Amino acid sequence: MGRDAERLRQVVAALQAIESQGFALRADLSLLDEAKRVAIETATHFGRIDILVNSAGSAMGGSFLEMADCSLLETSFCPIS
């Protein structure tokens, strides 16, 4: 999953070269609708999702200690259902 379609194609090709499964989705996970779409398309492709790890990064300005708790929760733990 990523925003660069060519890099995604290369990763899938590399996985297939070692006889592994490859599945790529172009998405911007900073957008909630894109995150929902990725979860749905992944579950459809594989039949289910046992574990989904989002390691896409985002940044907020300011000191960690000065951030409101709700801001941390909104950017880190947003439900997709």
Secondary structure by P-SEA (a helix, b strand, c coil): ccccaaaaaaaaaaaaaacbbbbbbbcccccaaaaaaaaaaaaaaaccccbbbbcbbbbbccccccccaaaaaaacccccc
